[in-house]
């Protein structure tokens, strides 16, 4: 089955400048080291430690725009922080970026470098359309690393596949089912903005280029896509072979 990503019209009505840029990797080698990404992450950490790289805080326009968006759909951004803010706060506190696996480490690096939320889904775990929409009664979310379901508050923005929620509070937390592991072979990476005034189209393209440059040496095939008000739906993968998983 084809996999598409789309903005729900109600989300675009509330956030008309929202944009998501995708880097789609087929045949990804996530179970071997990515030396370039590792070196760049270490260099960033050293620059932060030496005080030559200033980390943005919640007053930075790009991050402040997410705080405003969260408040608009009823989430307290200091209780459930936008992913980029949480990641930068962790780096500031510990001096290190988390090390999960090469693919996740690469998008975390790009997220901090450009002050943009970034993430990824294992496409073999998705079937059919994924929609960025407001949560409704009956939605179900199983957090990363957990086995107990949550029910998002109606109105919060989520990525959803039917009634299965893939992220809560837009980008605050991912679900367990579509997480990217070392064994993920077909992966869609994404970078988000909610305000053009805070994050220009040019900056979004640079971040997409940056992520693609880290991913391309480790994939058989890489493509790009975007969704925004002008083009609210995009196919990111077609004719994907899906092995059978036990849920």
N, C-alpha and C positions, 0 to 999 in steps of 0.2 A: 504493500500500500504506500502511496505517496505521503510525504510529510510536508505540511505547510505550516507557516506561522502567519498570524494575522492580528491586527489591532481590532478590537470591538469598537464600533462607532461611538458608543457612550464614553469609552476611555479617551478616544481622540477628541470628542467634544469637550471633555474636561481638561485635556492636556494636548492641545492641537499641535504643539511643536515637538512632541515626543518622536523619537527615532531609535530604531534598533538596527545595527549593522551586524551581519553574520559573516563568519568564515567557516565554510563547510569542508571538512576533511574526510576523504575516503581512504581506506587502507592505512589508518594511522598506526604508527609504531610507538605506542605509549609505554611499552614494557622494557625499553632500553633508555639509557641516559640521553638527554638533550644538552650537550655541553655548552652551546652558545647561550641558551636560556639560563642555564645554571650560572655561567660566568656573569651574565648581565644582572641577575638577581643579587649575586654576591657584591658586584660593583655598586649597585644601588644601596645595599645595606651599609657598605663602607662609607659611601658619601653621606648617608644619613648620620652615621656614627661620628663622622668628622665634622658635621655641621655645614657641609657644602651643598647639601640638598635639603631645601626647606619643604617639609611635608605640609600640605594644606589642611586646614581645620574646617569646622562647620561654617565658618564665615566665608570661606572661599566660594565664589559664585557657583561653581559646578556642584559642590556639595550642598550649599544652601538651597539650590533649586530642588534637590531631592527632599530636603527637610520640608520645604513648602508643599511639595506634591504629597508627601506622606500625610501631612496635617490635613490637606484637602480631602483625602479619602478616609480620614478618621483614625490614623495611626500616629501614636506619639513617637517621633523619630529618635528620641533619646532613650526610649524603652526598647523599641525594635528598630535598630539603626540600619540605614541603607548600607548595602554590602561594602561599598567603597569606603565609607566612613569607618565602619568597624575594622576593615583591613588596615587602613592607615593608622588608626588608633593602636592597633596591635603592634604594628611596626614601630611606632613611636615608643611604645612601652617596653618592648622586648628587644628592639634592634634587629629583628629578623622577620622575614616573610615566612609563612608556613610552608613546609615541604610535604606535599601530599603525593603527587606523582607528576611526571613531566608536563602533561597537558594542563593540569590544574595549576601547576606552578607558573606556567607560561601566561595564562590569562590573569592570574593574580599580579604578576609583574606588570603587565600592560595596564591593569586597573589602577595600580598605584602611580605608575609613570604618567598617566594622563588624567588622573582624578576622575575616572569614569567607572560605573559599575560594569563588571564583566562576569561572564559565566559560561557554562557549557552543558549540553545534554548528550547522553549516549543515544544516538538515533535508532539503534536496534531495540531500544526500550520504548520507542514511541510508535504509534500506529494511527495515522490520520492527522487531522488538523490540531494545532496548538493555538490557543487564542489568549491574548492578553485582554482580560476583561475584569469586571467587578465580580467579586465572590457573591454567591447566592446560597440560600438554604439548601442543604444536601451535599455541598462540596466536602471532599475528604482530602486530608493532607497527612502524609506520614513523613515526619522530619528525617533529615539525613542522620543515619546512625541510630534511629529509633524504630520501635515496632508498635508504637501506640499511635492511633490516629488522632488528629486534631480536626476541628471544623472552623475554617476561617470565618471571620466576622463578615456578614453581608456588607458589601460596599468596598471592602479593601481590594486593591488591584492585585491580581494573581495571573500567573501563567497557568493555563488549565487545558487538559485533554479530557473533554467531556466533563464529568464531575470530579475527576482526579486532578487535584491541584499539584502543580510541579514546583511553584515557588510561592511563598507567602509575602505579603506586604511588598509586592512588585519584585524586589530583589533581595529582601532581607535574609531569607533562608530557603535552601533547596530541599527537595524531597529526596527520599532514598532510592526510589525505583529507577530514576533516570540518571543517577550519578555517573560521572566519568571515572573509570578505573584504568589500571594498566592494561586491562584486556579489551577496552573499548576500541573498536576498529573504525567505526563511522561516527563522527562527532560533529555537532554544530556548536561553534563558539559564538558568543554574542557580546556586543558592547552597546550600552544604552545611554540615552540622554533624555531629559524631559523638558529642557528649555534651550531654544536656539540662542537667546540672549546670553546665556551662561556658557554654552558650548556650541561653537560654530560648526557648520557642515564640514569645513576644512579640517577642524580638529578631529571630528569623528572619522573622517577618511584617513587621517594620519594614524589614528589609533588602530583602525582596521588594517592598514598597511603594516603596522608594527606587529600586530598579532599574526597576520598572514606570513610575515617573514620568519617568525619563530616556528610556525607550524609546518610550512611548506617542505623543509628538508626531511621531514619525518612522515610524510603522507604520500600516497600514490597519486592522489588527485586533490586539488584544492579549488574551490569556487567561492564566490562572494554574492551576497544579496543584501537588500535593505527593505525595511518597512517604515512607512511614515504616512502622513496624511494623503500625499499624492498617490502613493502605492501601498495601500494598507495590508495587502496580502502578497506572500511570496512562497513558491515552492522551494524548499531547501534540499530535497532529495526525492528521487523517483526510482521506482523499481528496486527497492532495497530488499535483499534476501534477509529474512528474519528467522533465526533459530528459535526453537521452542524453549521458553524459560518456565521454571516452576516458580510460581509467585508464593 
